[in-house]
Amino acid sequence: MRIDGRDYRTIWLDADGRRVHVIDQTRLPHRFETVRLDGLDDAARAIRDMIVRGAPLIGVTGAYGLALAAGADPGDAALESAYGTLLATRPTAVNLRWALDRVKAALLRASTSERAALAYAEAGRIADEDVACCAAIGEHGAALIRAAAERSPGRPVNVLTHCNAGWLATVDWGTALAPVYKAMRAGVPVHVWVDETRPRNQGASLTAFELLSEGVPHSVIADNAGGHLMQHGLVDLAIVGTDRTTRTGDVCNKIGTYLKALAAHDNGVPFYVALPGSTIDWRLSDGVAEIPIEERGAREVTHIGGRLPDGGLAEVQVTPEGSPARNWAFDVTPARFVTGLVTERGVCAASASGLASLFPDLAG
Ligand code: MRU
């Protein structure tokens, strides 16, 4: 994607092919800054502190984190320890475990002298595959937007999205936003309702930043506005991402997704979830009971960051001193509220048979 006329992925290597660079998403939308990751600890901190976030990008950063670790010490003990450190950074998105498992398996087959180079190569493959997956998700999802446009000619298709499942959450293109970008480029008129997504405001800061950069018409809305818009026919379809999808089609995504799915169900608004296959946890069948939900610090709820009139960045407190707060980062939307899953292999029902029809090689 282009920022100020320059093409970016969200993660890339130095010219030396060793050090890793990422966009600092904690500074967006007001500052575009990049951060260099020199070692395992930097990679783990980048994921934990949400310098990088979004399930696919967390996975790729984890993969490069193992490569950085292997560069410092390729021995079995160091590798196991690095794997544990990275896996513990964020518990909900399964892409992290998937990517770490993939790199670790490749390394354990090799001699220690080959491991660092192998790890970088595998991490690079995971990154490239993510770009291809997201582009394919975009094509499949754009067909849904095009069909909505044909049903309502003469006006833009109104898409509602929650959190940021755009290119910043992946290596490029995004999942939920890839269909929007592909539809726009194909000349389909689109307008996006952007849920602000408290407490960290990934919608208001990151999705809005992306859509603005790409010239996509959009409006940021308060999180609680979606139901009202749906009741008044102002949402043609909702598309969101997912951090973990059960083999039965339950989806775990940013907190608040479930409420949007309920409102969509009540109003007959199609509710799609876009995902790469790496987001499916084939071991799980009941998302509500089985997916670990990350609880983050209360400060993300009690405080809010933004830009001051003088251009400086600041954080202010919105709750009274002394009020406790809780901060669950994700919720689970049961498959029965999901109209369809948009994957790199096509669109399927949110069900065990739907997923098995597209992924017979993985469904077991
Ligand atoms: O806490 P975050 O910002 O990492 O949460 C991100 C989301 O919930 C995304 O919707 C999800 O990772 C899918 S990203 C393509």
Boltz pocket constraint, residues with backbone or C-beta under 6 A from the ligand:
constraints:
  - pocket:
      binder: B
      contacts: [[A, 52], [A, 53], [A, 54], [A, 55], [A, 56], [A, 93], [A, 162], [A, 163], [A, 164], [A, 165], [A, 166], [A, 169], [A, 170], [A, 174], [A, 175], [A, 176], [A, 202], [A, 240], [A, 241], [A, 242], [A, 243], [A, 252], [A, 253], [A, 254], [A, 274], [A, 329]]
      max_distance: 6.0
